[in-house]
Structures are given as C-alpha cells and as structure tokens.
Amino acid sequence: MPVFRKPAETFTPGAKTLPQKYFVSKEVFAEEQAHIFSTDWLLAGHQSQLTKAGEYFLAEVAGESLIIVRDQKGAIRGFYNVCRHRGTRICEQRSGQFRQAIQCPYHAWTYGLDGSLLGAPQMDDVEGFVKQEQSLCSVPLGLWEGFIFVNLSEDAIPLKTKFAPLHGKFTHWNLPALRSATRIEYDVASNWKLVFENYSECYHCSLVHPELTRLSASDSAENDLWEGPFLGGFMTINPGHSLSLSGHACALPVGDIKAEDHQRVFYYSIFPNMLLSLHPDYVMVHQIWPLSPERTFILCDWLFHPDAFGRADFNPKDAVEFWDMTNRQDWHVCELSQQGISSRAYQPGYFSTRESIPPAWDREYLRALGESAKRKGAR
C-alpha cells in the first residue's frame, strides 16, 4: 500500500531501519503494550456501528476486553467487560444489541446502558454494599470525525488535544456520516510496525502492485504531514478513473470533494493503530492490533456515503475486491520481511529517498515508547 515521498530537504540522510529486537523481542512487545497501547488513543470503530440504543461491540485493547455501547440518550460509552461482583466477563459475543440493560451471565447483576448498577440479587443486606458505588468501570472514550477512540490511561490527554493539528482537515470528506459496506479481517504473520512502514512508501508499488500502479503512478506522491503522529499526503489517480477493479467510480462522492481532489487519493497513518485512506467515492480504514512480535490482527472497513446504499449504480464490491487484493499483496511482503528480519544475517538497512515517511514513523514510535516509559517511571 502506498504513501509518499516528502520534500528532499526534509529527508534524513543515512536513515536506517530499526534494529532486529524491535521486530522479534517479546520484551519490546511487552513494552509497546504497556507504554503505547495502554496509554495512547486507539481507534476502536466508527459511530455508524452503533445506530440504536443498546447496540454494542467489543474491543480488545492491550489484553483488556472493552464494551463499546450506545446508551438510551444516544451517547457512546466504553466499559471494561468485567462484572463488579466477582469479575466475570459479561459479554461473549463480539457485537449485538442489549435490550434494555447489560446483565452478567453468572449471578445476574444487571447494569444500565450508562453503566450504573440496576440490580444485584440478594445484596441489599450485605454490610458495606452501596449500589451506587458498583457501576461498571468506564474507560476514557472520545469521537473524532465519527471514529471512536479509547484510551486505557486515566490521565490521558484529551482526544481533542491530540487531534488538534488535524482540526478541519477532513471536514469535506463527510466522515461522521459514512457507513461501512464491508469489513474484512486479516491475520498477518508480521510485526505491526512493518505494516505501517509498508503503508508509508510506494518504493515497492511497481513490483508488488501492478494493478494499482496502472491507475495511480507510484511516483506521483506529495506529502503534507511528515513529522509526528500524523503522516502522509496524496497520490494522483489517472484522469477519469477510480481505484477499483473496473477502474470506474463505484459510488456517489463521499462528501463535498474539492475539484482537484477528484483525481487524488489521500493516505494517512495515525499513530499508533489507524490507517486512513480517502478516495473520492469511498474511505478505507485499517485498525492495526498487535498480537505478538510476529503477528498482527487487522480490521479493514470500506465506508460509503449513506445515500449510495440502495442505488442501482452502487457497487462496493468493485473497491473492496481491488483493495483486498492489494492488501494481501502487502501482507505477503510484510510476512517475507518478518521472516528475513528474524534471521541472524539481518542488519538495519538504509532507507531510499523514496522512503522518507517510514523513518519519520520510526522516530515517532521511538519517541512514544521512550517518553511513555519515562512518564510511568516517574510515578
């Protein structure tokens, strides 16, 4: 999957790939889970997944199971999937809809959609038991452009603060109103960082993605974000085409797309677990979830304008099959990279000038890993 070169003056001469331990070490993986995935804002889904009161889905974050639910007043909330009685996991199904309340399957403790304890059989005469003090444990949750983010840290910076540099940048893409037509899950035998690095350059595109480069030239990229947690820019699409199997648009424009952007596709990585790909007629979003040093779980959604659904010219399969093919091409080379990096022969290699975003991503990763560890050590 592509993303860009940046201006030559911002390229770091002599930049190299990360040392082997960052891709194979269980100790490094544990540090990432503790100091990045337990402290940063993580993409968990989109608000269109929860259209009615009681609808929920589960998110697995740094070994924790979270319930993401829309309450009776329309607010989206996040709770640990843990009963306050004896710690039983409450929900087993990955998604569904609670009728009126959330009930533990063990002893029938029952909670409102706002997390408050509604009923606890035969507990009224228990000394010290205060019903109002036994609500489900909440998790910090926020919305950005319709996307749901969670954070396991109780002292997390506000989500609005983190995303302040992107304020208004994507407004014309109509992201909060979009709906997913398809989700595909991938289990990739590579380190999660290799997925980001692969997404962040098109040096490989001519060889790995011939179908893609026929529609979008691999050397057409321009970046507008090249440092920090938000990285990326756009590549051009051949005039009159879309990134689909047929080469034609498969749906209505997703929003009020500017004239010049009708022939552009925008690719952004949002640290630490979101890949956002904005096309004129659809938006593709990847969630990246590390499972081990050598294994990554990826959720990919294709989002479309709500008015596109049901129209005779709506053909989401055209885009989904195109990118499913391209995704699998990428995952294959990521797995080959993992295999090679695991060898005793591996040494960090030089990035080319066509790979300026991957070292920028590596710098942000090392900064986040080190600064979070320092903060925790100071407590």
N, C-alpha and C positions, 0 to 999 in steps of 0.2 A: 504494500500500500504506500502511496506517495506522501511525501512532503519534502520539500523545497531546499533550495539554496538560499542563503541570505547574502546581503551585500558583502563584497570581498573584504571591505575594511573591517567588518565585524567577525570575520573568520579567525579562529585561533590557530596560528601556525604550529605545527607539530603536535596537535591534539591526538591522543591515542584512546583506544577502547579501555574499558575498566579491567583491572586485574581479575584473574580467574576466580578468586574467592567470592566475588560479588555475584557469581552465577551458580556456584556449586555448594557453598558453605551453608550448613544448617544453622550455624551460629549467626551468620549475616542475615539469613532469612528470619530468624527469631528477632533480631534487632529491628528489621524492617517492620515486622508485625507490631512490635512494641512501640517503636518510635516514629513510624509513619502511619500505618493503617489503624493504629489505636489513638492517634492524636489529630489527624487531618480530616478535612471534609471529604467524604466519599460519595460518589454517585451511587444511588440505590435504585432509581427508577424514574418514571415520569408520572405526573399527576393524572394523565389520561388513563392510567391503570386503575384508578380509584374514582369512579364516576358517581357511585352511590354510597350512602351511609352504610357502614358495616363492611364494605369491600376492603380486603387486605391482601398483602403479600408478605412473604418472609424474606429477609436479607441476612446473609451470612457474612459477618464482618469480624475479622481477626479472632476467629473462634467463637464468636458470640452469635446467637440467633436473635434477630430482631423482628418484631411485628410492626409493619407499617400499615396504618388503617385510617380511613376517613370516618370522623365521628358524626354524631347526629346534627351538629351545627355546620358541617361542611369542612371543618379544619382537618388537616392531615397530621397525624400524630405518630410517634415512634415509641415503642416499649420493648424492654427486654422480654424475651419469650420464657419467662420464669414466674411461676406462681409464688406468691408471698407466703404461702402456708409452709410447704416443705420442699420448695424449689423445683417442682415438677415442670417439665416443658409443656406448655399449654397447647400450642398448635403443632400439628404434624404436617398438614397439607401446605404446599408451598404458596398457594393462593386460594381465595374463596371469598365468602361473604358471611359475616356474623349476622344473625337475625336481629337481635336487639342488644346482645351482650356477649362477653367473652367468658367462657366457662372452662375451668380446669377439669380435665377428664378423670382426675384421681379422687378428689374429695368434694368436687362441685363448688369450690369457691368461684364466685361469679363477679365479673368486673364490667363496668360500663365502658362504652367506646371511648370515653375520656380517661380511662384507666382507674377510675375510682372503684373501690370495693363496694359492691351492692349487696352481696350475701355471702355468709360463711356459716354453714350449718353447725348448730350446737356450740357456737363460740361465744355467745353472749355472756355466759357466766364464768369465762376464763379470766382470771386475775391479770390485770395489766394490758389486756387486749383492747385496743382502741381502733374501731373500724376505720375511722378517717385517716389513720396513720398507716394503713395497709394497702395503699394504691399500688398498682403496677409501677415498677421502676421505669421512669421515662428516659429516653435518650435524646440528646440535642438533635433537632431536625430543622431543616430550612429549605426554601424553594428558591431556585434561580432559573429564570426563563422557563418555568414549568417543570424543571427537573428537580427531583427530590434528592437531597443530600443529608447524610447522617454523620455524626461525629461522636466517638465514644468518650472523648475527653470532656470533663465537666467544666474546664476552664478554657474551652476552645474560643478562638477569636470569632466574632460574629461572621456568619456566612457573607453578609453584605460587604463586610470589610475585605474579606479575601477576594471577592469578585468585583470590587470597586474599579480596578483597571479595565474591566470589560463592560462597564455601565453603558448601555445604549448601543453597544457594538452590533448586536444581533437582532435588534428590535424588528427590523423589516422582514425577518425570516419567520415571524409569527410562531415561534417555538412553543409557547404555552398552550396554543390551541391545537397543535398537531396530534395525530393519533397513530399508534403503531398498527401496521397491517400484518407484520410478520416478525417473529423472534426466532433466531437460531442460536443454539448453544454449541460451543466448541470446547473440547478438552485438548489442550495443546501441550505437547511434551517439550516445553522450553521454559526458561526463566521469564518472568513477567517483563523484565527490563528489555529483553530482546524484542518483545512485541512492540514496545514504544519506540525503540531505535529503528526497527524496520519501518514502522509507520512514518517516521520522521525523515525519510530520504527517498529520492527516486533514482538514485545511482543504480539500483538494481532493476528498475522497471522494464527497460528494453528487453532484457533477457528473461525475466521472471513473468512479466505481464504483457505479452504481445497484444492481447485483446484490448487492454487498457490503453496502451500507447498508440494504438490505431485511432483512438478517439480523443486522446489528450496527450500532447507531446511531453515527454519526460523532462525536457529542458525548458519548460515554459513557466517555471515557478517563480513567484515573488513572495517574500515574507514580509509581514508587518509586525510580528511578535517574535523576538529571537533571544529573549533572556527572561529567566524567572519561571513561574509555574505554568504560564500560558505561552505556547509556542506554535507558530505556523503561519499560514498565509493562503494564497490561492494558486491554482494552475488553470490554464485555459482549456476549454473544450472546443473541439473543432466546430466551426460555424454550422448551424442547423442541426446539431447533434445533441444527444444526451448520453450520460454514462449508463447504458443499458445494453442488453443483448442485441436488440434491434437497432440500437443507435438513435432511437427516437424518444421523445418525452413520453413518460408513462402515466402522467397525472397532471392535474392543474398545478400551476406555480404554488409553492408553499406559502408565499406571502407577497408583499409589495416589493418584489425584486427589482433592484435598480437595473437600468438598461444594460450597462456593461457587464453586470453580474449574471446575465442570462447565458453567457458563454464562459462562465467560471465555476470551478468547484473549489470550495474552501475546506482546508483540513487543519484542525487544531488539536493538539494534545493538551489536556488539562490535568495537571498533576494532582493526585497520583494514580487515578484509575479511570479516566474518561478520555475517549477519542471521539471528536465531534466532526462529522463530515457533512458539509452543507452544499446541496445541489439545488438548482433552480426548482426542480419538481419533487424532491424528497430530501429528507435528512436521515443520515445513518449515524447511529450512536453505538459505540462499543463500551461495555463495562469490563474492566480488567480486574480479575480476582486471583491473586497468587495462592496456590495450594501447597507448594513445596518449592525448593530451589529449582527443581526440574519440571514443574508442572503448573499450568495456568488455565483457569476457567474463564471463558469469555462469553458474555451475552451480547448479541448484536440485534438491534432493533431498527426497522425501517419505518420512518414516520412520514405521514402524508397529511395534506390539508383535509379537514373533516368533510368538506363539500365534495372531495374527489370520490369518496366511497359511494358506490351505487351507480356511478356514471358509466355509460357504455364505453367510454374511452379510458377507463381506469384499469391499468394493467401493472399492478405492483410486482408481479412475478418477473417482469422484464428487468427491473432493477435488482430485485432480490437474487435472482439466479446469476446475474452478472457479478455482483459483489460476493456472493457465496463462492463462486469460482475463484475470484481474486483473493478473497480471504484465505481459502485453502492453499492457494499458491504461496501466500505469505507465511502461513503457519508451517508449511513444509520446509521453507528455507530457515525459519526460526528454529525448527527442530534440528536441522542439519547444523546450524550454528551452535546449538546447545551441545550436540554430540562432539563437535570439534573443540569447543572451549573446554570440555571435560577432559581432554587429552593432556598428558604430561608435556606434549610438544607446544601447547598454546602459550603465546606471549601476547601482551597488548599490541595491537596493530595501529598504524597511522590511519586517521580519517582523511578522505579526499576533500577537496574544496567543494565537491557536490554533496558532502555530508556535514554540513555546518550545524544543523539542528540537533543531531544526536549528541555531540559533545556538550551543547548547551543544556540538553535534558540531563545528561550525566552530572553536570555541575549542580543543577537544581536538586537532583537526587542526593548527592553527597552533602549538600548544604542542609537539606531537610533531615537526613539521617543523623548528621552530626549535631545540629542545633537542637533537635528534639531530645537527643540523648543528654546534652548538656543541661537542658531545662529540667529534665527528670532527675538528673543527678544533683541538682541544686536544691531539691525539695527536702 
